[in-house]
Each structure stands twice: as structure tokens, then as C-alpha cells.
Amino acid sequence: MWPVASLSFLQTPWLALPELVRYLLVLVGQILALTIVVVLCVAFLTYLERKVIGYMQNRIGPNRVGPRGWFQPFADVIKLLVKEVVIPSSANRFLFVIAPLLSIVPALATWAVIPLFPGFAIADIDAGLLYVLALTSLGVYGVILAGWASNSKYALLGAMRSAAQIVAYEIAMGFALVGVLMAGGSLNLGKLVEAQSGGLFSWFWLPLFPLFIVYFVSGVAETNRAPFDVAEGESEIVAGFHVEYSGVAFAIFFLAEYANMILIAALTAVMFWGGWDSPFAGPLLGFLDGTILEVLRLPGIHWLALKIAIFLFCFLWFRATFPRYRYDQIMRLGWKVFIPVTIVWIVIEGAMAALRVGPWNT
Amino acid sequence: MFTTFLFYALSTVLLAAAIGVITARNPVYAALFLILAFVASAVLWLLLEAEFLAIVLVLVYVGAVMVLFLFVVMMLDINVTTMREGFLRYAPVGAIVAGIIVLELAYVIWFRSDGLPVGAQLVPRDGAYSSTEELGKVLYTQYLYPFELAGMLLLLAIVAAILLTMRHRPGLKVQDVAEQVKVQRGDRVRMVQMKSESE
């Protein structure tokens, strides 16, 4: 522990600071650390996406910048940063500039309530689930305003498609979370994870399997990812809502899309797959206690990271596998399939809770 | 101290946004001002420690209702000058409606609040208190019937809206998805056996 010990001379000035200042410094430090990690994850997710899809299509993917192409995302970032930001002459300047910010802010702010490891979230609030729902529903404004402010027909078409799609899938997502709320008995995400503790088979994916499927697929639709990416729809409307954006403004949209993917993966992991809980924590593997393998049964942030990585891989896998949905099929899936499924499962869940089956057996 | 400052700052934003809603020439700006007003009032509710109401306001009004509003407003081709034509003719009606609302608000604030501590300090609650839970308890016990009635009204509105917009025009080319899914290879492709030919 020598690095910590050598810092001990800082202890006195640190304690001399007023309590409010110390609190704010710690909070800002936590926020900065989490944001930097999320942004770095986004950078390497773009690299991973190109690599994974490359190998699925029997190609190699980027391999020129740095060893095995590891520095490719940084090269991309530098390229986007030095490019000129073109604002169309008849665009609404203020809304055009503010739209990318409106899409990145909710994507990063939602991370505040995600429980990262036992007993810790940056903001451990009681209405965490509602906060998540409220903030994820704000992301659509960036898309709509970008489409409208660009004053371009393709951008407006993309924005309209995206708005209709997000409104449709948000309802299904909200209902799926009602199911989670019923099973966990709390709106606090940390308590939801605690309610699932006890290994793979006590997580909510098992009793809430249809809701898990609905939530994850709706999440793919909400983030405008393939096969639901009609808001971009290269083959029909060029690039959809961000067709007029270039340089840094485009980079921010890009960042928001990938940050939203990571967020949806994290939320799925937290609400249906036990968050930071270990899959081997159940009583079934109790004989491991006392051996070296006991570490496998301990909860921690590594399990959350692993689950997020698995769901992110699914996002990429979907993109490499499925052709783009037709627009009317997307609407049909959202309104006529997912919403009825969630309502039916909420009723079944109510019956299960009344009869004390599944997680309600106490 | 800090709370008072926040209250006045947010109230200023709220009032400015509300004035912006009715004075903005561009309907999209009006809708955006309304969103700002909703967000500012949500934060005001947060100051009152009513976190459930605040977040639900953002979730329902900002996240869903206003998205649809913007959606519609962007599609409309509104000519502001033709809309202002009848201003003087409708002004008296508007003034009467505004007067009634002001009277109602005054009545609620000055007469109905009899005995309620107006302008008193907020009673601080401990961490175990959850306004979500308290609200749920009250809604599902004391105000069950009004709550259910409001739900019925909303359901009625949904059914009415669907009924009004569901017109069956003849000759409409609509895809029947069940029919599409049911198609077998044999329905579309005919395999023929024939000898290979050469010129």
C-alpha cells in the first residue's frame, strides 16, 4: 500500500477543507471518473463493432492504426474533431447546435443512478427507476430537434420516423419496468439488485422472461440500432436526422448513440440479470466456500461489466444478422405485439404474487 | 437560503417560459417553451421533496405528451398572420375565460386553504419516508373512486379517438401481415422438371 501511504501528507489539507467542498469534490470526481470510463467504452465499442461485424462477415476489420488497430477510435476522434462544422444556411442555428447536446446529456446523466457495486451508486435515490424512465424519454428531443432545425427533408423524415418509433417502444419499455418493479418491490435500482441476489436462477430474467425480451428488443429500438434503424435508413433517407451534421456535432450524436447502447445494456443487466451479483452465488454451489473458487461467488463491478459486455455483443450481433425492419412492421411489433405481451405478463405476475410463486415465495 | 435562491430563480424561468409559450411566433418555439416550463415546475416540486410528482411530470408531459405535440406542430403549416386576424373579435371571450381562471385560483388559494399553513416551512422527513409510497396509499384507499373514474375517462377518450380516426376507405391497399407470414414456398414458386436443352 505504499502509494496510498505516500499520499498521507495530503490528509491534513484535505481535512482542513469545509465539509461541503469535500463533498462536492468527491462527487465531481466520481462523476468525472464514470463519464471518462463511459466515453472510453464508447470509443472501444466502435472499434469492437467494426471488428466483430468484420469477423462475422469474414473480413478482418480495422487493423492499421496501432497494434491490431487498437488506436483506430482515437484516429477517428481526431479526424472528426479537426473537420469543419457546416451549419446549413437556412437551418435554425440555435436548435441546430443545441440538438446534439440534448441527445448526449440524458445518455450520460442516467448513469448517476446505476448501482455499480454493492451499496454504491453516484446518486442512490429512491425513485431511481422513474428517473431512468424520465431521462431515457428525453433523448428523443435531440433527434426531433436535429431533424427539424436542419431544414432538410431527409432529416425531417428521419426525425418523424424516430419520434413515432420511440414513443411506441417507450410504452412497452415502461410496462416491462412495471413488471420489474412488482417483482423487486422498490423503485431504487440498488434495492432491485439486492432483491435478485442469490445467483443465476434467482435473477428476474427467469420469472420475467417475456418482459426481459420485450425490454431488450425495445432498448435496441429506442437506441435506433439495426434492425430498427429506420431513423437513419441509409438506403432510403441518406442518414436521417443527422444528415446535415458534420465534424464535432456529428461525433456527439455518434457518442450519444453508443452511450445509449451501453446504458441499455447496463439497465438490462441491473434489472433482469442481477447487476453486480455473481451468477455462482446460489446455495447450489455453496460447497465452494472456503476454497480458492470462493472468489467466484463474490459480487462486484466485474460481474456488471461482464454482463454489459455480453449485451453489447448482442447489439453488434443483431446488426450483423438482421436486415432492416420495414417501417410498418416496426410499428406493428411495438404496438400490437410488445404492449399486449407486457400487459398480459403483468397480470400473470400479479397472479404469481398472489399465489406466492417465484420470487414472491417469502 | 440556497433553496430560496433556487426557488426564485426557477420561478423566474417558469414565468418567462410561460410568457414565451404565448408570445413566440414560431409554434415549435412555443412548444419548446412549454417544455421548459414543465421542467422548471418539476424542479420546483423537487424543492418541495415531492420527487415522485416531479419525475412523473417530466416522464409524462415532457417525455411523451410534448413529443407528440412537437411531432404534430412540425407537420403543421401554420400561417401566423391569418391566425391573428380574428384577435379583436375573440379577445373578450379570452378575457372572460382568463378572468374565471384567475377567480378560481384566488378562491382556492385564499378561501379553500383555510387552516392550511400557507407559506410555512417544509417539514423535513427522514430517509425512510417515501412520497411515492404515501401517494400510492392515498390514491388506492381514500381517493380510489375518483382515481378509477379518471382512468375510465382517459380510456373513453382513447376509444373515442380511435373510433373517430378509424375510417374504412374502400380500395385501400393494406398489407395483411398474418397472410404474409403464412405464405409457403409452394404458393409463390412453381418447380418445373425439364430436360436440359442445348442449341
HADDOCK unambig.tbl for C-alpha pairs under 7 A between the chains (distance, minus, plus):
assign (segid A and resid 127 and name CA) (segid B and resid 52 and name CA) 6.80 0.50 0.50
assign (segid A and resid 130 and name CA) (segid B and resid 55 and name CA) 6.53 0.50 0.50
assign (segid A and resid 131 and name CA) (segid B and resid 55 and name CA) 6.28 0.50 0.50
assign (segid A and resid 133 and name CA) (segid B and resid 59 and name CA) 6.74 0.50 0.50
assign (segid A and resid 134 and name CA) (segid B and resid 55 and name CA) 6.47 0.50 0.50
assign (segid A and resid 134 and name CA) (segid B and resid 58 and name CA) 6.00 0.50 0.50
assign (segid A and resid 134 and name CA) (segid B and resid 59 and name CA) 4.21 0.50 0.50
assign (segid A and resid 134 and name CA) (segid B and resid 63 and name CA) 6.48 0.50 0.50
assign (segid A and resid 137 and name CA) (segid B and resid 59 and name CA) 6.83 0.50 0.50
assign (segid A and resid 137 and name CA) (segid B and resid 63 and name CA) 4.79 0.50 0.50
assign (segid A and resid 138 and name CA) (segid B and resid 63 and name CA) 5.47 0.50 0.50
assign (segid A and resid 160 and name CA) (segid B and resid 71 and name CA) 6.83 0.50 0.50
assign (segid A and resid 167 and name CA) (segid B and resid 64 and name CA) 6.72 0.50 0.50
